[in-house]
Amino acid sequence: MKDLTKGKPSRLILAFAIPIFMANILQLTYSIVDTRIVGSYLGENSLAAVGATTTLSNLMIGFLMGLANGFAIITAQKFGARDYAGVKKSFALSIKMGCIIALAITVLCLLFLRQILGFLNVSNDLMGMAVSYIFIIIAGLIATFLYDACAAALRALGDTVTPLVILAVSVCLNMAGDIFFVVVLKAGVAGAAIATVLAQVIAFIVCYVYMVKRYELLRLSRSDLFDSHLLRRHLKSSDENCDIEGAECKDSENNMTPEVIAMMKMTMLKAGLSMAFMSSLVNIGSLTLQTAINRLGQDIIVAHTAARKISEIFMVMFTVFGQTMATFCGQNIGAGEVARVKKGIKLAIFYTCIWCTMAIIASYTIGPWLVKLVTGTNNPIVIKNATNYLKFDTLFYYVTAVICIVRNAMQGLGEQITPLVSSSLEMVGKIVIAFTLVPLLGYTGVIVAEPIVWFIMVIPLLVKIYTMPVLRKQGHGI
């Protein structure tokens, strides 16, 4: 575990962020290999079918990941405040509430799957393959959430190495599964989906087994999950009385009354749903934009799929430092370290801006090669459109860096409304562009869509971060 409330912020932030960065790179590497395998062995038609559903899967997976990360913010705050009983209960509540929400999403999406794909303008030629792929991905959403919840809880306690190691194993299994199901068994796009879900199931099992053996704080009993009235407090609220990494904690009087637990539930739901909806609003805008893209033909669908895969690599550092700031700010605000919060946000923005410059250079030098690498195609229309997307959008990544750092920091500080407002502006902007600029300008309208909305959505974030009362205790905002 890593206490982020003590020590030099620059060193702590980088040490915390590097494993998250490596984990994200591993995940993106798999995603690219998955795309390449589908494109190379099944053809551009199959790749287009998968690409046409990518925004839908991103919407659901992003929602559940946001939910898990939002729940973990409360865990980080409890850990920073040395409230170890609160750490344990918040983790138990995240598992219970998250599984209920994940199950509801799974059932609803499976029941109305064809109607959803019809809304996305998935063509009849692609519909069969799209259904066979996305049905399996949706069916595995609970496994996806459970792994995300466990990994987020570990990060809340400062452990970013364990999720990295487990993810590395999962990614290797995923790649091997792709080859086995797609290449050997000839299972088509459904095989790629099966490999993904099986890897998620294994990742959750390994992560949970490790957690319960290593951290008493995260070792749940039946009463933690199912008994809200006669809870036993397994942890004492001081590290003198409890070995929080391995030794068994002694029982003490339970001050977590039903009223306290009910208040924690509401706080966690606010934090979890805020981050989940923040992610969803972004993805809903992208989903609507995808409906317009799906009308532009197979070449454009493949080009955009490639461009988005490469953009995910370029934007990985925004996610990394966003997640880092959520935990860093959560722990430090729990400990009352406001000055450290301010310094941490500034450092994170500085680091990501360096990365932005590197992304711009890459898009203008090796952009076409990256498109070929991802898709395995030599189609000039695909390469040209994907490269144009990268060259234009990377110029405005500095704005995106500020957005990701600030809104995740706000979540860690307990401010849920402004990030939602900002994400809502992004969603509305993409919807408007999908129905106006894309019909008028074609794929050029898609290319300019995100930079336009980035400039709009950053405004409320900057206004709020400079005026937050919790940050004005030691001076004028950031």
C-alpha positions in Angstrom: 0.0 0.0 0.0 1.1 3.6 -0.6 0.2 6.5 1.6 0.0 9.5 -0.8 -0.4 12.0 2.1 3.3 12.0 3.0 6.4 12.5 1.0 7.4 14.6 -2.1 4.3 14.9 -4.4 6.3 14.7 -7.6 7.9 11.5 -6.7 4.7 9.9 -5.3 2.6 10.9 -8.3 5.1 9.5 -10.8 5.6 6.3 -8.8 1.8 5.9 -8.6 1.2 6.8 -12.2 3.8 4.6 -13.9 2.1 1.3 -13.1 -1.2 2.7 -14.2 0.4 3.9 -17.4 1.9 0.4 -18.1 -1.5 -1.2 -17.3 -3.2 1.1 -19.8 -0.6 0.4 -22.4 -1.1 -3.3 -21.9 -4.8 -2.9 -22.3 -4.5 -0.8 -25.4 -1.9 -3.2 -26.9 -4.4 -6.0 -26.5 -7.1 -3.8 -28.1 -4.8 -3.1 -31.1 -3.8 -6.8 -31.5 -7.5 -7.7 -31.2 -8.3 -5.3 -34.0 -5.3 -6.5 -36.1 -6.3 -10.2 -35.7 -9.9 -9.5 -36.7 -8.8 -7.4 -39.6 -6.1 -9.8 -40.8 -7.9 -13.1 -40.4 -11.6 -12.1 -40.8 -11.3 -9.2 -43.2 -12.4 -5.5 -43.3 -16.1 -6.5 -43.2 -15.7 -8.2 -39.8 -13.5 -5.3 -38.6 -16.3 -2.8 -39.6 -18.9 -4.9 -37.7 -16.8 -4.8 -34.5 -16.0 -1.1 -35.1 -19.6 -0.3 -35.5 -20.3 -1.5 -32.0 -17.2 -0.2 -30.3 -18.8 3.0 -29.0 -21.6 0.9 -27.5 -19.2 -1.4 -25.6 -17.2 1.7 -24.6 -20.3 3.3 -23.2 -21.2 0.3 -21.0 -17.7 -0.6 -20.0 -16.8 3.1 -19.4 -19.9 3.5 -17.2 -19.0 0.5 -15.0 -15.4 1.6 -14.8 -16.4 5.1 -13.8 -18.7 3.5 -11.2 -15.9 1.5 -9.7 -13.5 4.4 -9.7 -16.1 6.7 -8.1 -16.8 4.2 -5.4 -13.0 3.9 -4.8 -12.7 7.6 -4.2 -14.6 7.2 -1.0 -12.3 4.3 -0.1 -9.3 6.5 -0.7 -10.8 9.3 1.4 -11.4 6.8 4.3 -7.9 5.5 3.9 -6.4 9.0 4.0 -8.4 9.7 7.1 -7.2 6.5 8.7 -10.8 5.2 9.0 -10.1 1.6 8.3 -13.5 0.3 9.2 -14.9 2.8 6.6 -12.4 1.4 4.0 -13.7 -2.1 4.5 -17.4 -1.1 4.4 -17.0 1.1 1.4 -15.4 -1.7 -0.6 -18.2 -4.1 0.5 -20.8 -1.6 -0.6 -19.0 -1.0 -4.0 -19.2 -4.7 -4.7 -22.8 -5.1 -3.7 -24.2 -1.9 -5.3 -22.1 -2.2 -8.4 -23.2 -5.8 -9.1 -26.8 -4.8 -8.9 -26.3 -1.9 -11.4 -24.2 -4.1 -13.7 -26.8 -6.8 -13.8 -29.6 -4.3 -14.6 -27.5 -2.8 -17.5 -26.8 -6.3 -18.8 -30.4 -7.4 -18.8 -31.7 -4.2 -20.4 -29.1 -4.1 -23.1 -29.5 -7.8 -24.1 -33.3 -7.4 -24.2 -33.1 -4.4 -26.6 -29.9 -5.2 -28.4 -31.2 -5.2 -32.0 -33.1 -2.0 -31.4 -29.9 -0.3 -30.0 -27.9 -1.5 -33.0 -30.6 -0.2 -35.3 -30.4 3.2 -33.6 -26.6 3.1 -34.3 -27.4 2.7 -38.0 -25.6 -0.7 -38.2 -26.2 -1.9 -41.7 -28.0 -5.2 -42.5 -24.8 -6.5 -44.0 -23.0 -6.0 -40.6 -25.9 -6.7 -38.2 -25.4 -10.5 -37.8 -21.7 -10.2 -36.9 -22.2 -7.1 -34.8 -24.9 -8.9 -32.7 -22.8 -12.1 -32.2 -19.8 -9.9 -31.0 -21.5 -7.4 -28.8 -24.0 -9.9 -27.2 -21.1 -11.8 -25.6 -19.3 -8.6 -24.5 -22.5 -7.4 -22.7 -23.1 -10.8 -21.1 -19.7 -10.5 -19.4 -20.2 -7.0 -18.0 -20.5 -8.2 -14.4 -17.1 -9.8 -14.6 -15.7 -6.6 -16.1 -17.1 -4.6 -13.2 -15.9 -7.0 -10.5 -12.3 -6.7 -11.8 -12.6 -2.9 -12.1 -13.9 -2.7 -8.6 -11.1 -4.8 -7.1 -8.4 -3.0 -9.1 -9.9 0.4 -8.1 -9.9 -0.6 -4.4 -6.3 -1.6 -4.6 -5.4 1.7 -6.2 -7.3 3.6 -3.5 -4.9 2.0 -1.0 -2.0 3.1 -3.1 -1.3 -0.3 -4.7 -1.0 0.2 -8.5 1.5 -2.6 -9.1 -0.8 -5.6 -8.4 -3.5 -4.5 -10.9 -0.7 -4.1 -13.4 0.6 -7.6 -12.9 -2.8 -9.1 -13.0 -3.7 -7.1 -16.1 -0.6 -8.3 -17.8 -1.6 -11.9 -17.3 -5.1 -11.1 -18.5 -3.9 -9.4 -21.6 -1.6 -12.4 -22.5 -4.5 -14.8 -22.0 -6.7 -12.5 -24.1 -4.3 -12.5 -27.0 -3.9 -16.3 -26.8 -7.6 -16.7 -26.6 -8.0 -14.5 -29.7 -5.6 -16.7 -31.7 -7.3 -19.9 -30.4 -10.9 -18.9 -31.0 -10.5 -16.8 -34.1 -7.6 -18.5 -35.9 -7.7 -22.1 -34.7 -11.4 -22.7 -34.0 -12.6 -20.3 -36.7 -15.2 -18.8 -34.3 -15.3 -15.5 -36.1 -15.9 -12.2 -34.2 -17.8 -14.2 -31.5 -14.5 -15.9 -30.7 -12.8 -12.5 -30.1 -15.6 -11.6 -27.7 -15.4 -14.9 -25.8 -11.6 -14.5 -25.4 -12.2 -11.0 -23.9 -14.8 -12.1 -21.4 -12.9 -15.2 -20.3 -9.8 -13.0 -19.7 -11.9 -10.6 -17.5 -13.3 -13.5 -15.5 -9.8 -14.9 -14.8 -8.5 -11.4 -14.0 -11.2 -10.9 -11.3 -10.6 -14.2 -9.7 -6.9 -13.7 -9.5 -7.3 -10.2 -8.2 -9.8 -11.1 -5.5 -7.8 -14.1 -4.2 -4.7 -11.9 -3.9 -6.7 -9.1 -2.1 -8.2 -11.4 0.5 -4.9 -13.0 1.2 -2.8 -9.8 1.4 -5.1 -7.1 2.7 -7.2 -7.5 5.8 -8.8 -4.2 5.0 -10.3 -5.7 1.8 -11.2 -9.1 3.2 -15.0 -9.3 3.3 -17.2 -11.5 5.4 -20.8 -12.5 4.7 -22.0 -9.9 7.2 -20.1 -7.1 5.3 -22.0 -7.9 2.1 -25.4 -9.0 3.4 -26.1 -7.9 6.9 -26.7 -4.1 7.2 -28.1 -4.1 10.7 -25.8 -6.4 12.8 -22.4 -5.5 11.2 -19.3 -6.5 13.1 -16.5 -4.1 13.0 -13.4 -6.1 12.0 -11.0 -3.2 12.1 -10.0 -0.6 14.6 -9.6 3.0 13.5 -5.9 3.3 14.2 -2.9 1.6 12.7 -1.5 0.9 16.2 -4.3 -1.7 16.7 -4.4 -3.3 13.3 -2.0 -4.8 10.8 -3.7 -3.5 7.7 -1.7 -5.5 5.2 -1.9 -9.1 6.4 -2.5 -9.8 10.1 -6.0 -10.3 11.4 -7.5 -7.3 13.0 -9.2 -7.5 16.4 -12.9 -6.9 16.8 -14.0 -3.8 18.5 -17.3 -2.0 19.2 -19.1 -1.2 16.0 -19.9 2.5 15.5 -21.1 1.9 12.0 -24.8 2.2 12.8 -27.5 1.7 10.1 -27.7 5.5 9.8 -24.0 5.9 9.2 -24.1 3.1 6.6 -27.0 4.6 4.9 -25.2 7.9 4.7 -22.1 6.1 3.3 -24.3 4.5 0.6 -25.6 7.8 -0.5 -22.1 9.3 -0.6 -20.8 6.4 -2.6 -23.7 6.4 -5.0 -23.1 10.1 -5.6 -19.4 9.6 -6.2 -19.9 6.4 -8.3 -22.7 7.6 -10.4 -21.1 10.9 -11.0 -18.0 9.4 -12.4 -20.1 6.7 -14.3 -22.4 9.3 -15.8 -19.4 11.5 -16.6 -17.9 8.7 -18.6 -21.3 7.8 -20.1 -22.1 11.3 -21.2 -18.9 11.4 -23.1 -19.6 8.0 -24.7 -23.2 8.9 -25.5 -21.9 11.8 -27.5 -19.4 9.5 -29.2 -22.2 6.9 -29.7 -24.4 9.5 -31.5 -21.4 10.6 -33.6 -20.9 6.9 -34.5 -24.5 6.8 -35.9 -23.4 9.5 -38.3 -20.2 7.7 -39.1 -21.9 4.5 -39.8 -23.8 6.2 -42.7 -20.5 7.2 -44.4 -19.6 3.7 -45.6 -17.3 0.8 -44.6 -14.0 2.6 -45.5 -14.8 5.5 -43.2 -15.9 3.1 -40.4 -12.6 1.3 -40.6 -10.7 4.6 -40.8 -12.4 5.9 -37.7 -11.9 2.7 -35.8 -8.2 2.9 -36.5 -8.0 6.6 -35.7 -9.8 6.0 -32.4 -7.5 3.1 -31.4 -4.5 5.2 -32.0 -6.1 8.2 -30.2 -6.6 5.9 -27.2 -2.9 5.3 -27.1 -2.1 9.0 -27.5 -4.7 9.9 -24.7 -3.6 7.2 -22.4 -1.6 9.6 -20.2 -4.6 11.7 -19.7 -6.4 8.7 -18.2 -3.4 7.7 -16.2 -2.9 11.1 -14.5 -6.7 11.5 -14.2 -6.9 8.2 -12.2 -3.8 9.3 -10.2 -5.3 12.6 -9.3 -8.6 11.0 -8.2 -6.7 8.9 -5.6 -4.1 11.5 -4.7 -6.7 14.2 -4.1 -9.0 11.8 -2.3 -6.3 10.6 0.1 -4.9 14.1 0.7 -8.3 15.9 1.2 -9.2 13.1 3.6 -6.0 14.0 5.5 -6.7 17.7 5.2 -3.6 18.4 3.1 -4.9 21.1 0.8 -1.5 22.4 -0.3 -0.5 19.0 -1.5 -3.7 18.8 -3.6 -2.9 22.0 -5.4 0.7 21.0 -6.1 -0.4 17.6 -7.3 -2.9 19.0 -9.9 -0.3 21.4 -11.3 2.3 18.7 -11.6 -0.1 16.3 -13.3 -1.0 19.0 -15.9 2.7 19.7 -16.5 3.5 16.0 -17.1 0.6 15.5 -19.5 1.4 18.5 -21.6 4.8 17.1 -22.3 3.1 13.9 -23.5 0.8 16.0 -25.7 3.8 17.4 -27.6 5.1 13.9 -28.2 1.7 12.8 -29.5 1.6 15.7 -32.0 5.1 14.8 -33.3 4.1 11.1 -33.7 0.9 11.9 -35.6 2.8 14.1 -38.1 5.7 11.6 -38.6 4.5 8.0 -38.3 0.7 8.5 -38.5 0.2 6.5 -41.7 2.4 3.7 -40.5 0.4 3.5 -37.2 -2.9 3.2 -39.2 -1.4 0.3 -41.3 -0.2 -1.3 -38.1 -3.6 -1.2 -36.4 -5.7 -2.3 -39.4 -3.4 -4.3 -41.5 -4.8 -2.5 -44.6 -3.2 -0.7 -47.5 -6.5 1.0 -48.5 -5.5 4.6 -49.3 -8.9 6.0 -48.3 -8.7 4.4 -44.8 -5.1 5.6 -44.3 -5.7 9.1 -45.5 -8.9 9.8 -43.4 -7.4 8.2 -40.3 -4.2 10.2 -40.6 -6.1 13.4 -41.2 -8.1 12.8 -38.0 -4.9 12.3 -36.0 -3.0 15.3 -37.4 -5.9 17.7 -36.6 -7.1 16.5 -33.2 -3.7 16.0 -31.6 -3.0 19.8 -32.0 -5.6 20.4 -29.3 -4.6 17.7 -26.8 -3.4 20.3 -24.3 -7.0 21.3 -23.7 -8.0 17.6 -23.2 -5.1 17.2 -20.7 -6.5 19.9 -18.5 -10.0 18.5 -18.8 -9.0 15.0 -17.7 -6.8 16.1 -14.8 -9.2 18.7 -13.4 -12.4 16.8 -13.6 -10.9 13.7 -12.0 -9.3 15.8 -9.3 -12.7 17.4 -8.6 -14.1 13.9 -8.1 -11.4 13.1 -5.6 -12.3 16.4 -3.8 -16.0 15.5 -3.6 -17.2 17.8 -6.3 -19.5 15.8 -8.6 -21.7 18.4 -10.3 -19.2 20.4 -12.4 -17.6 17.4 -14.0 -21.1 16.2 -15.0 -21.9 19.7 -16.4 -18.7 19.6 -18.5 -19.3 16.1 -19.8 -22.9 17.1 -20.6 -21.6 19.9 -22.8 -19.4 17.4 -24.6 -22.3 15.1 -25.2 -24.6 17.9 -26.5 -21.8 19.2 -28.7 -21.2 15.9 -30.3 -24.9 15.3 -30.9 -25.3 18.7 -32.5 -22.3 18.1 -34.7 -23.5 14.6 -35.7 -26.8 16.1 -37.0 -25.3 19.2 -38.6 -21.6 19.2 -39.6 -21.3 15.5 -40.5 -24.1 15.6 -43.0 -22.7 18.8 -44.4 -18.9 18.1 -44.4 -18.8 14.3 -44.2 -15.8 12.8 -42.2 -14.3 16.3 -41.9 -17.2 17.1 -39.6 -16.2 14.2 -37.4 -12.6 15.3 -37.3 -13.4 18.8 -36.1 -16.1 17.6 -33.6 -13.9 16.9 -30.6 -11.7 19.9 -30.6 -14.8 22.1 -30.8 -16.4 20.5 -27.8 -13.1 20.4 -25.8 -12.9 24.2 -25.8 -16.5 24.5 -24.6 -16.4 21.9 -21.9 -13.1 23.1 -20.3 -14.7 26.5 -19.3 -16.9 25.3 -16.4 -14.0 23.2 -15.1 -11.5 26.1 -15.0 -14.1 28.4 -13.4 -14.9 25.9 -10.7 -11.4 24.7 -9.8 -10.3 28.3 -9.3 -13.2 29.0 -6.9 -13.7 25.8 -5.0 -14.0 26.6 -1.2 -12.0 23.5 -0.2 -9.0 24.8 -2.2 -9.4 28.5 -1.1 -8.6 27.6 2.5 -4.9 28.2 1.8 -5.1 30.9 -0.8 -6.9 31.7 -4.0 -7.9 28.4 -5.7 -5.3 26.6 -7.9 
